[in-house]
Amino acid sequence: MNAEFFNRITRVYGLGVDEYLDMFESQHHKCKICKKKLVLFSSNRAECPVVDHDHGCGKVRSILCGSCNVAVGYIEKNSHRTRRAMRYLRKFGKTSFGYLLGREYRLKGDRREELCLRLIGWVG
């Protein structure tokens, strides 16, 4: 195990090694949003898990891939812009916005729309 990684997780997020690994296991080593397979200590940053947390209170929510973590951060800080973009893109078809977000994950049809809605918190 990578001691430096776990020391940072404990220092920054207050998660112990077992707590972190339990969370990772409970998510079946996948991003909580897009379900992409994640690999601990991978040399490929796209596969590395990222701890998602609420910047307001510091509470850890789950483990995400880097792309979803960045998207969630942007959406949280720019929710008004996200809603406007959603309305704008919906004018051009049911899955336009979901398509833009889901393209990277090669999601099809309604799965793209679901990803979008999950990211902005309109579905559970």
Rosetta silent file (secondary structure, phi, psi, omega in degrees, C-alpha in Angstrom):
SEQUENCE: MNAEFFNRITRVYGLGVDEYLDMFESQHHKCKICKKKLVLFSSNRAECPVVDHDHGCGKVRSILCGSCNVAVGYIEKNSHRTRRAMRYLRKFGKTSFGYLLGREYRLKGDRREELCLRLIGWVG
SCORE:     score description
SCORE:     0.000 S_00000001
   1 L     0.000  154.428 -177.964    0.000    0.000    0.000 S_00000001
   2 L   -92.390  101.852 -175.792    1.035    3.555   -0.613 S_00000001
   3 H   -61.817  -38.995 -179.503    1.546    5.110    2.826 S_00000001
   4 H   -62.134  -42.592  178.648    1.831    8.673    1.485 S_00000001
   5 H   -60.080  -49.814 -177.168   -1.533    8.373   -0.287 S_00000001
   6 H   -70.127  -32.050  174.684   -3.321    7.090    2.817 S_00000001
   7 H   -61.858  -41.676  178.475   -1.644    9.655    5.078 S_00000001
   8 H   -65.656  -43.847  179.307   -3.036   12.391    2.809 S_00000001
   9 H   -58.980  -40.893  179.433   -6.526   10.811    2.772 S_00000001
  10 H   -70.363  -45.799 -178.270   -6.487   10.728    6.566 S_00000001
  11 H   -65.047  -46.820 -173.735   -5.073   14.245    6.961 S_00000001
  12 H   -81.652  -42.483 -172.442   -7.306   15.959    4.374 S_00000001
  13 H  -110.140   -8.799 -179.698  -10.564   13.978    4.620 S_00000001
  14 L    74.226   18.909  179.477  -10.358   12.305    8.027 S_00000001
  15 L   -97.110  129.145  172.922  -10.714    8.836    6.507 S_00000001
  16 L   -76.785  166.948 -179.269   -8.756    5.952    7.925 S_00000001
  17 H   -57.032  -49.828 -178.481   -7.283    3.307    5.609 S_00000001
  18 H   -62.863  -41.009  179.756   -9.994    0.754    6.440 S_00000001
  19 H   -62.280  -44.985  178.595  -12.765    3.323    6.065 S_00000001
  20 H   -62.694  -49.016 -178.099  -11.459    4.391    2.652 S_00000001
  21 H   -64.510  -36.135  175.701  -11.006    0.814    1.433 S_00000001
  22 H   -61.490  -43.958  178.830  -14.490   -0.131    2.695 S_00000001
  23 H   -62.872  -45.090 -179.878  -15.969    2.758    0.717 S_00000001
  24 H   -61.636  -44.583  178.343  -13.980    1.785   -2.380 S_00000001
  25 H   -64.543  -42.925 -177.630  -15.063   -1.854   -2.055 S_00000001
  26 H   -64.170  -23.582  177.067  -18.722   -0.943   -1.458 S_00000001
  27 L   -92.351    6.735  178.961  -18.662    0.961   -4.771 S_00000001
  28 L    56.928   36.455  177.645  -17.188   -2.142   -6.491 S_00000001
  29 L    60.673   32.114 -178.324  -14.082   -0.131   -7.466 S_00000001
  30 E  -126.887  152.103  174.489  -16.230    2.129   -9.682 S_00000001
  31 L   -60.898  134.882 -177.876  -16.973    5.838   -9.864 S_00000001
  32 L   -64.329  -25.369 -177.866  -20.217    6.537   -8.016 S_00000001
  33 L   -94.088  -60.092 -172.297  -21.534    8.641  -10.925 S_00000001
  34 L   -94.011  -10.106  178.737  -20.384    7.170  -14.245 S_00000001
  35 L    70.412   16.755  177.242  -19.543    3.646  -12.986 S_00000001
  36 L   -66.830  140.032  178.557  -16.127    3.752  -14.643 S_00000001
  37 E   -66.690  131.069 -179.955  -13.681    1.151  -13.261 S_00000001
  38 L  -114.312  148.077 -177.369  -11.118    2.740  -10.906 S_00000001
  39 L  -129.830  119.703  177.114   -7.699    1.370   -9.991 S_00000001
  40 L   -60.936  135.863  174.557   -5.826    2.303   -6.819 S_00000001
  41 L    60.525   25.995  177.588   -2.318    3.630   -7.476 S_00000001
  42 L   -69.495  146.928  175.145   -2.692    3.381  -11.259 S_00000001
  43 L   -77.363  -13.768  176.736   -0.130    5.235  -13.352 S_00000001
  44 L   -91.485  107.514 -176.012   -3.079    6.290  -15.532 S_00000001
  45 H   -58.153  -28.066 -179.420   -4.645    9.305  -13.752 S_00000001
  46 H   -66.287  -22.388 -179.620   -7.963    8.695  -15.517 S_00000001
  47 H   -94.063  -11.592 -174.157   -8.309    5.411  -13.595 S_00000001
  48 L   -74.934  134.749  176.309   -7.351    6.799  -10.180 S_00000001
  49 L   -72.670  146.485  179.495  -10.096    7.201   -7.576 S_00000001
  50 E  -126.096  134.654  177.278  -10.736   10.673   -6.153 S_00000001
  51 E   -78.075  121.155  176.125  -12.411   11.421   -2.823 S_00000001
  52 E   -94.200  133.839  179.963  -15.425   13.670   -3.395 S_00000001
  53 E  -144.689  158.981  177.416  -16.349   15.893   -0.475 S_00000001
  54 L   -78.720  118.983 -178.115  -18.526   18.878    0.311 S_00000001
  55 L   -69.106  -20.658  178.774  -16.262   21.934    0.308 S_00000001
  56 L   -72.800  -50.786 -175.309  -18.622   23.715    2.688 S_00000001
  57 L  -110.756  -10.307  178.626  -18.613   21.245    5.564 S_00000001
  58 L    84.713   -1.783 -177.203  -15.840   18.842    4.502 S_00000001
  59 L   -66.891  130.943  177.080  -18.098   15.752    4.619 S_00000001
  60 E   -74.520  132.950  179.974  -16.933   12.934    2.341 S_00000001
  61 E  -100.217  -50.590 -179.180  -19.646   11.859   -0.109 S_00000001
  62 E  -173.050 -169.966  177.810  -18.093    9.059   -2.154 S_00000001
  63 E  -111.024  130.876 -177.980  -15.279    8.106   -4.491 S_00000001
  64 E  -125.741  168.270  168.319  -15.388    9.398   -8.065 S_00000001
  65 L   -79.475  163.850 -178.311  -13.227    9.373  -11.170 S_00000001
  66 H   -59.490  -40.434 -179.027  -11.343   12.596  -11.783 S_00000001
  67 H   -62.231  -46.639 -179.717  -13.658   13.707  -14.612 S_00000001
  68 H   -67.692  -35.391  178.923  -16.816   13.353  -12.534 S_00000001
  69 H   -64.084  -42.903  177.600  -15.161   15.045   -9.555 S_00000001
  70 H   -64.003  -43.664 -179.780  -14.242   18.065  -11.692 S_00000001
  71 H   -61.600  -44.547  179.642  -17.759   18.139  -13.186 S_00000001
  72 H   -62.741  -42.584  178.342  -19.393   18.010   -9.749 S_00000001
  73 H   -60.627  -43.578  178.867  -17.130   20.805   -8.517 S_00000001
  74 H   -64.909  -45.593 -177.809  -18.020   22.985  -11.481 S_00000001
  75 H   -61.998  -42.356  178.682  -21.731   22.239  -11.150 S_00000001
  76 H   -61.427  -42.040 -176.908  -21.700   23.046   -7.422 S_00000001
  77 H   -80.534  -17.152 -174.967  -19.975   26.363   -7.986 S_00000001
  78 L  -134.399   45.647 -174.213  -22.025   27.262  -11.064 S_00000001
  79 H   -61.650  -36.282  178.937  -25.452   25.710  -10.513 S_00000001
  80 H   -63.241  -41.429  179.013  -27.269   28.650  -12.113 S_00000001
  81 H   -68.646  -37.563  178.697  -25.140   28.306  -15.264 S_00000001
  82 H   -63.504  -44.394  178.767  -25.635   24.536  -15.293 S_00000001
  83 H   -62.824  -41.040  178.341  -29.433   24.906  -15.136 S_00000001
  84 H   -63.889  -43.100  178.391  -29.356   27.440  -17.955 S_00000001
  85 H   -62.872  -40.082  178.838  -27.173   25.164  -20.072 S_00000001
  86 H   -61.777  -47.316  179.380  -29.534   22.261  -19.392 S_00000001
  87 H   -61.964  -44.167 -179.781  -32.563   24.304  -20.511 S_00000001
  88 H   -59.669  -50.211 -176.281  -30.704   25.553  -23.571 S_00000001
  89 H   -71.620  -28.431  177.011  -29.567   22.099  -24.677 S_00000001
  90 H   -63.298  -25.411  177.491  -32.940   20.485  -23.984 S_00000001
  91 L   -61.534  -25.658 -175.265  -34.325   22.695  -26.765 S_00000001
  92 L  -101.054    8.541  177.050  -32.247   20.639  -29.190 S_00000001
  93 L   138.071  151.877 -173.974  -33.279   17.188  -28.017 S_00000001
  94 L   -54.833  -39.613 -172.128  -33.914   15.092  -24.977 S_00000001
  95 L  -109.729   16.366 -176.719  -30.354   13.827  -24.543 S_00000001
  96 H   -55.116  -53.333 -176.714  -28.259   16.755  -25.807 S_00000001
  97 H   -68.393  -42.203  175.982  -26.736   17.690  -22.452 S_00000001
  98 H   -60.500  -35.832  178.917  -26.435   14.065  -21.364 S_00000001
  99 H   -62.710  -45.756 -179.189  -24.733   13.337  -24.661 S_00000001
 100 H   -59.758  -43.020 -179.081  -22.074   15.963  -24.054 S_00000001
 101 H   -77.445  -36.930 -174.729  -21.319   14.590  -20.582 S_00000001
 102 H   -84.199  -13.743 -177.196  -21.772   10.922  -21.424 S_00000001
 103 H   -55.726  -43.630 -178.153  -19.776   10.875  -24.664 S_00000001
 104 H   -59.059  -31.260 -176.866  -16.503   10.376  -22.805 S_00000001
 105 H   -97.439    5.957  179.442  -17.919    7.265  -21.133 S_00000001
 106 L    55.640   38.189  177.394  -19.479    5.945  -24.371 S_00000001
 107 L   -80.368  149.294 -177.646  -22.899    5.892  -22.752 S_00000001
 108 L  -111.406  147.517  169.404  -25.895    5.393  -25.006 S_00000001
 109 H    45.332 -120.362 -174.884  -29.340    7.044  -25.109 S_00000001
 110 H   -65.675  -24.212  177.327  -31.053    7.388  -21.754 S_00000001
 111 H   -63.515  -35.242  177.131  -27.857    6.493  -19.851 S_00000001
 112 H   -65.069  -45.906  179.235  -26.359    9.779  -21.075 S_00000001
 113 H   -62.466  -42.345  179.689  -29.366   11.727  -19.869 S_00000001
 114 H   -60.650  -42.133  178.286  -29.282    9.906  -16.531 S_00000001
 115 H   -58.418  -46.396  179.569  -25.608   10.830  -16.048 S_00000001
 116 H   -59.445  -50.259 -176.909  -26.422   14.470  -16.631 S_00000001
 117 H   -65.075  -35.846  177.351  -29.366   14.465  -14.246 S_00000001
 118 H   -66.037  -40.707 -179.016  -27.375   12.623  -11.567 S_00000001
 119 H   -62.545  -38.069 -177.212  -24.540   15.144  -11.842 S_00000001
 120 L   -94.524    5.267  172.974  -26.812   18.117  -11.273 S_00000001
 121 L    78.433   20.662  178.674  -28.776   16.369   -8.516 S_00000001
 122 L   -88.120  -11.339  172.302  -32.124   16.123  -10.291 S_00000001
 123 L  -139.223  156.780 -177.467  -32.263   12.347   -9.764 S_00000001
 124 L   -79.856    0.000    0.000  -30.861   10.112   -6.998 S_00000001
